[in-house]
Amino acid sequence: IRKITWRIKAERYQSQRAHP
Protein backbone atom coordinates (compact mmCIF):
# COMPACT_ATOMS: atom_id res chain seq x y z
CA ILE A 1 0.00 0.00 0.00
CA ARG A 2 1.25 3.52 -0.77
CA LYS A 3 0.17 5.96 1.95
CA ILE A 4 2.45 8.63 0.47
CA THR A 5 0.45 8.81 -2.74
CA TRP A 6 -2.28 10.95 -1.18
CA ARG A 7 0.40 13.02 0.52
CA ILE A 8 2.16 13.90 -2.73
CA LYS A 9 -1.19 14.51 -4.42
CA ALA A 10 -2.28 16.86 -1.64
CA GLU A 11 1.06 18.68 -1.75
CA ARG A 12 0.83 19.18 -5.55
CA TYR A 13 -2.83 20.19 -5.26
CA GLN A 14 -2.14 22.84 -2.61
CA SER A 15 0.90 24.00 -4.56
CA GLN A 16 -1.27 24.74 -7.61
CA ARG A 17 -3.88 26.48 -5.42
CA ALA A 18 -1.11 28.66 -3.93
CA HIS A 19 -0.67 30.46 -7.26
CA PRO A 20 -4.00 30.79 -9.10
C-alpha distance matrix in Angstrom:
0.0 3.8 6.3 9.0 9.2 11.2 13.0 14.3 15.2 17.1 18.8 20.0 21.1 23.1 24.4 25.9 27.3 28.9 31.3 32.4
3.8 0.0 3.8 5.4 5.7 8.2 9.6 10.6 11.8 13.8 15.2 16.4 17.7 19.7 20.8 22.4 24.0 25.4 27.8 29.0
6.3 3.8 0.0 3.8 5.5 6.4 7.2 9.4 10.8 11.7 13.3 15.2 16.2 17.6 19.2 21.1 22.2 23.5 26.2 27.5
9.0 5.4 3.8 0.0 3.8 5.5 4.8 6.2 8.5 9.7 10.4 12.3 13.9 15.2 16.2 18.4 19.8 20.8 23.4 25.0
9.2 5.7 5.5 3.8 0.0 3.8 5.3 5.4 6.2 8.6 9.9 10.7 12.1 14.3 15.3 16.7 18.4 19.9 22.1 23.3
11.2 8.2 6.4 5.5 3.8 0.0 3.8 5.6 4.9 5.9 8.4 9.8 10.1 12.0 13.9 15.3 16.2 18.0 20.5 21.4
13.0 9.6 7.2 4.8 5.3 3.8 0.0 3.8 5.4 5.2 6.1 8.7 9.8 10.6 12.1 14.4 15.3 16.3 19.1 20.7
14.3 10.6 9.4 6.2 5.4 5.6 3.8 0.0 3.8 5.4 5.0 6.1 8.4 9.9 10.3 12.4 14.2 15.2 17.4 19.1
15.2 11.8 10.8 8.5 6.2 4.9 5.4 3.8 0.0 3.8 5.4 5.2 6.0 8.6 9.7 10.7 12.3 14.2 16.2 17.2
17.1 13.8 11.7 9.7 8.6 5.9 5.2 5.4 3.8 0.0 3.8 5.5 4.9 6.1 8.3 9.9 10.5 12.1 14.8 15.9
18.8 15.2 13.3 10.4 9.9 8.4 6.1 5.0 5.4 3.8 0.0 3.8 5.4 5.3 6.0 8.7 9.9 10.4 13.1 15.0
20.0 16.4 15.2 12.3 10.7 9.8 8.7 6.1 5.2 5.5 3.8 0.0 3.8 5.6 4.9 6.3 8.7 9.8 11.5 13.1
21.1 17.7 16.2 13.9 12.1 10.1 9.8 8.4 6.0 4.9 5.4 3.8 0.0 3.8 5.4 5.4 6.4 8.7 10.7 11.3
23.1 19.7 17.6 15.2 14.3 12.0 10.6 9.9 8.6 6.1 5.3 5.6 3.8 0.0 3.8 5.4 4.9 6.1 9.1 10.4
24.4 20.8 19.2 16.2 15.3 13.9 12.1 10.3 9.7 8.3 6.0 4.9 5.4 3.8 0.0 3.8 5.5 5.1 7.2 9.5
25.9 22.4 21.1 18.4 16.7 15.3 14.4 12.4 10.7 9.9 8.7 6.3 5.4 5.4 3.8 0.0 3.8 5.4 5.8 6.8
27.3 24.0 22.2 19.8 18.4 16.2 15.3 14.2 12.3 10.5 9.9 8.7 6.4 4.9 5.5 3.8 0.0 3.8 5.4 5.7
28.9 25.4 23.5 20.8 19.9 18.0 16.3 15.2 14.2 12.1 10.4 9.8 8.7 6.1 5.1 5.4 3.8 0.0 3.8 6.3
31.3 27.8 26.2 23.4 22.1 20.5 19.1 17.4 16.2 14.8 13.1 11.5 10.7 9.1 7.2 5.8 5.4 3.8 0.0 3.8
32.4 29.0 27.5 25.0 23.3 21.4 20.7 19.1 17.2 15.9 15.0 13.1 11.3 10.4 9.5 6.8 5.7 6.3 3.8 0.0
